[in-house]
Amino acid sequence: MGQEVGSTSIAAALATNTGASLFSQPRSHAKVDFEKELTKMIEAHSEIKDNSPNVARMLTEGITVAQKAQGHGFLPDDARWRLLLNHIRNNRRFMLAIVLGHCTPTYLATAPEEEIQNRIAIMNGHSEKDFLAQLRRVFETPDPSNLNNIHRPMPHSARATEDAQVMRRAADKRTERRFRLPQWANNALHQPNSQNL
């Protein structure tokens, strides 16, 4: 009986010293490294360095939430963090696309590795001017979060049908947008034209 009390106090002491219990999920060093590297890379770019630790933390938390929703577990999640860390270290454009919202946290957590590699190849295939123009467009049309169901082999399933409808509505909204005139053009149209009288 004294043995049990002693072993319990040893376990409690170990949990107190390490800050985590024996049964908690291990901490992903790749996730921590990803956030640190992203913060460092954001700070290196003068045009986007404002509030870099918060931006990196929010992106990391968004990816974590998407991973938890998937429920794959520690090992696949840790492998994803290592993959993303490797890509941001080796591809400046991919890092910029992440920071500026071109790649959503859900996309980063769920997209197949080959899809991410294809996207990076497409980004690297553009000239710098075209790439930056593409990044600016993200503020108008961000990626839909349901892209993972586009190539679903069962088009008659209820979820695939629903996703196809959402994608069609999003495409229709993009084509139905009205053209916006600059303020000076609106003023010119609404003011009476005294020269023609």
C-alpha positions in Angstrom: 0.0 0.0 0.0 2.9 2.3 0.8 4.3 1.3 -2.5 1.3 2.6 -4.4 1.3 6.0 -2.6 5.0 6.3 -3.5 4.5 5.4 -7.2 1.6 7.8 -7.4 3.6 10.6 -6.0 6.5 9.8 -8.4 4.1 10.0 -11.3 2.6 13.2 -10.1 6.1 14.7 -9.6 7.0 13.6 -13.2 3.9 15.2 -14.6 4.6 18.4 -12.7 8.2 18.6 -13.8 7.5 18.1 -17.5 4.3 20.2 -17.5 2.4 17.4 -19.4 0.8 14.3 -18.3 1.9 10.9 -19.4 -1.2 10.4 -21.5 -1.4 13.8 -23.3 -0.7 14.0 -27.0 3.0 14.6 -27.8 4.0 18.1 -28.8 4.8 18.4 -32.5 8.3 20.0 -32.9 7.6 20.3 -36.6 4.6 22.5 -35.8 6.6 24.7 -33.5 9.4 24.9 -36.1 6.8 25.8 -38.8 5.4 28.6 -36.8 8.9 30.0 -35.9 10.1 29.7 -39.5 7.0 31.4 -40.8 7.4 34.2 -38.3 11.0 34.7 -39.3 10.2 34.6 -43.0 7.4 37.1 -42.6 9.7 39.5 -40.7 12.2 39.3 -43.6 9.6 40.8 -46.0 9.2 44.4 -45.4 5.8 44.7 -47.2 4.2 42.1 -44.9 6.2 42.0 -41.7 3.5 43.9 -39.6 2.4 41.7 -36.7 4.3 38.7 -38.0 4.1 36.5 -34.8 0.3 36.9 -34.6 -0.1 36.1 -38.3 2.1 33.0 -38.0 0.3 31.9 -34.8 -3.2 32.4 -36.4 -2.2 30.4 -39.5 -0.7 27.6 -37.4 -3.8 27.5 -35.2 -6.1 27.4 -38.3 -4.2 24.4 -39.7 -4.3 22.7 -36.3 -8.1 23.1 -36.1 -8.5 21.7 -39.6 -6.2 18.7 -38.7 -8.3 18.0 -35.5 -11.4 18.1 -37.6 -9.9 15.4 -39.8 -8.9 13.3 -36.8 -6.0 11.5 -38.4 -3.9 11.6 -35.2 -0.4 12.8 -34.2 1.8 11.0 -36.8 0.0 12.1 -40.0 -0.4 15.6 -38.5 3.3 15.8 -37.7 4.2 14.5 -41.1 2.0 17.3 -42.6 3.8 19.9 -40.5 7.2 18.6 -41.7 5.9 18.8 -45.3 4.7 22.4 -44.9 7.9 23.4 -43.2 10.0 22.0 -46.0 7.9 23.7 -48.6 8.0 27.2 -47.0 11.8 26.9 -46.5 12.3 26.0 -50.2 9.6 28.0 -51.9 9.4 31.7 -51.1 6.3 32.1 -53.3 4.5 29.3 -51.4 5.2 31.1 -48.1 3.8 34.4 -49.6 0.7 32.6 -50.8 0.1 31.2 -47.4 0.6 34.5 -45.6 -1.5 36.5 -48.0 -4.4 34.0 -47.7 -4.1 32.4 -51.2 -3.9 29.0 -49.5 -6.4 28.6 -46.7 -5.5 26.7 -43.5 -8.0 24.1 -44.4 -6.4 23.6 -47.8 -3.0 23.4 -46.2 -4.2 20.7 -43.7 -6.2 18.6 -46.2 -4.8 18.9 -49.7 -2.9 15.9 -51.0 0.9 16.4 -51.2 1.0 16.1 -55.0 -1.7 18.8 -55.2 0.5 21.2 -53.1 3.5 20.3 -55.2 1.5 21.0 -58.4 0.4 24.4 -57.0 3.9 25.3 -56.1 5.1 24.4 -59.6 2.4 26.6 -61.1 3.4 29.5 -58.9 7.0 29.1 -59.8 6.1 29.0 -63.5 4.8 32.5 -63.5 6.9 35.6 -63.8 7.3 37.7 -60.7 4.9 40.3 -62.0 2.2 37.7 -62.8 2.7 35.9 -59.5 2.2 39.1 -57.6 -0.9 40.0 -59.6 -2.3 36.5 -58.8 -1.7 37.1 -55.1 -3.5 40.4 -55.2 -6.6 38.6 -56.6 -6.9 36.6 -53.5 -8.6 39.5 -51.7 -11.4 39.3 -54.3 -11.8 35.5 -54.7 -10.2 33.3 -52.0 -10.0 29.5 -52.5 -13.3 27.7 -51.7 -12.8 25.4 -48.7 -14.5 22.4 -50.4 -12.0 21.8 -53.2 -11.2 18.3 -52.0 -14.5 17.0 -53.3 -14.2 18.2 -56.9 -12.6 15.0 -58.2 -14.8 12.7 -56.2 -15.5 9.5 -58.2 -19.1 9.2 -57.1 -21.0 12.1 -58.7 -24.3 10.8 -57.5 -23.6 10.9 -53.8 -25.4 13.6 -51.8 -22.3 15.3 -50.6 -20.6 15.4 -54.0 -23.8 16.9 -55.5 -24.0 19.5 -52.8 -20.3 20.4 -53.3 -20.8 20.7 -57.1 -23.8 23.0 -56.5 -21.7 25.2 -54.2 -18.9 25.4 -56.7 -21.3 26.3 -59.5 -22.9 29.1 -57.4 -19.4 30.4 -56.6 -18.5 30.4 -60.3 -21.8 32.1 -61.2 -21.2 34.8 -58.7 -17.7 35.5 -60.2 -19.2 35.9 -63.6 -22.2 38.0 -62.5 -20.2 40.6 -60.7 -20.9 44.1 -61.8 -18.0 46.1 -63.2 -17.1 48.9 -60.7 -16.2 52.2 -62.1 -13.7 54.5 -60.4 -15.1 57.3 -58.3 -14.2 60.0 -60.9 -16.1 58.0 -63.6 -19.2 57.7 -61.4 -19.1 61.4 -60.7 -18.8 62.2 -64.5 -21.8 60.0 -65.3 -24.1 61.5 -62.6 -23.2 65.1 -63.2 -25.2 67.0 -65.9 -23.0 67.5 -69.0 -23.1 71.3 -69.7 -20.8 70.9 -72.8 -23.5 69.1 -74.8 -26.2 71.7 -74.2 
